[in-house]
Amino acid sequence: MSGPPPQSGRRIRHRALVVLAGVVAAALVWVVAVPVLGTDVSVPEQYGFGQKIDLALGPVIFASLFAGLASWASLAVLEKITKRRGALIWTVVATIVLLVTMPWQMPGFSTANQLTLALLHIAVAAVLIPALPRAARLGSPD
């Protein structure tokens, strides 16, 4: 009985580290913004409503972990389906998702709050978008 080829183990390890790095990047932004700089960071309680709730570290970690795992899964599916163009397609889609999910206009939220939310998005994307496709190449036998 043989297990997966060694390349797939390295690919999994590299991609897991990329996802972890995205989580760490978001956590660092939150730690600098909230406890260190004292920024009041809140999010809408429900999409489209003005009610606010404070953004704690736990949801930041959960959201960035979810984003990383969803990114990994979607990239893996695209690589399987399209072979050579999966990483390119994924990069374009991931960039569009980043732009769509940015906190562009949030009436009633301070500029510092919106900037911190934008930095959280950018921190995770800055790690995931370039590094996830690269992690596959690092783990391949080429």
N, C-alpha and C positions, 0 to 999 in steps of 0.2 A: 504494500500500500504506500502510495506516495502522496505527499501533501501538495499544496500549491507551490508553484515554482518560486525560488527565492526572490525573484524580481517583484512578484505581487506582494510579498511580505514587506519588502522595502517601500513599495509604492503606498501601501496602507499606512505604514509607520510615518512616512513623509507627509502624507495628507492629513493624518491625525495631528501631527505636530503643527501643520499650517492652521488647522481649525483651532487648536489650542492657542496658537499665537494670535489669532483674531479675537478670541475671548480675552486674552491678556491685554491686548491693545485697547479694547473697549473698557475693561476694568481700570486701566491706567488713566484713560481720559476721565472717567467718572471720579476716580479718587482725586485727581488734580483739581477737577472742577468743583466738586461738592465739598469734601472735608477740607482741602487745602485752601482753595480760593473762596469758599463759602457761597458758591453760586446756588441759587434756588432752582433746581431742575425739576420740572413737572411735565406731565403728559396729559392729554385729554383722557378723561375717564372712559369715554366712548368716542369712536370716530365721529366727527362732526358736531360734537357737543362742547360747550365751554367749561364744563366742570373739570377741575384739575385734580390730579393725585400726584404726590411726590414720587419721583423716580428713584427707587432704592437700588442698591448694587445687585441684589438677587435677580430682579428682572433684566438688568443689563447683561448679566452673565448668561441667563437663560436665553434671551433674544439673540445674543451674539453666537451662542452655541447652536441654537436652532438654525440661524442663518448659515453658519459654517457647515453643518451637517446636510442641510438642504442643498447648499452649493455643491458639496462633494457628490451627493447622490445624483443631482441633475447633470453634473459634468460626466460622471461615470456612465450614465444612460446615453448621453450624447456621444461619448467616445465609442460606446458599443454600437450604436446605430449608424453613426456617420464615419467611423474610423478616423480618417485623416483630418476632417474639418471640425470635429467635436469641440476642441479647445477654442478655436476661433469663434464658433457660433456661441459657445458658452460665455466667452469674454464679452461679446457684444450684448447678449441678453443680460448678463450680470451688471454691466454698465448702465443699461437702460433701467433695470430694477433699482439700482442705486439712485439714479436721477428721479425716478418716480416716487420713491419712498422718502426723499429728503423733506425736511420740514420747511417747505417754502413759505407758506403763509399760514401763520397760526395766530389769528386775532386774539388779543388778550394775553399773549405770552410775551415776556420780555425778550429783548434782543439777545441778552446773555443766555437765556433759556434756549432759544432757538439755535444759537450758535453752538451751544454744548450738544444739543441733539444732533445737529449737523456733523459735528466733530466725531460723535459716537458712530454715526453711519460711515463717515469717511475712514475712520480708523480701522473698522472691520473690513471695509472694501479694499483699503490700501494693502491689507495683508492677503485677503482671499483672492482677489482678481488676478494679480500677477503670480502668486505663489502656488495656487492649486494646480493649474495646468503644468507648471514647471515641475511640481512634485512627481507627476506621472513620468516625465522624462528622466528624472533622477533615478527612478526605480526601474527603468527599462534597460534591457541588455544591450541596446544600440551602442 
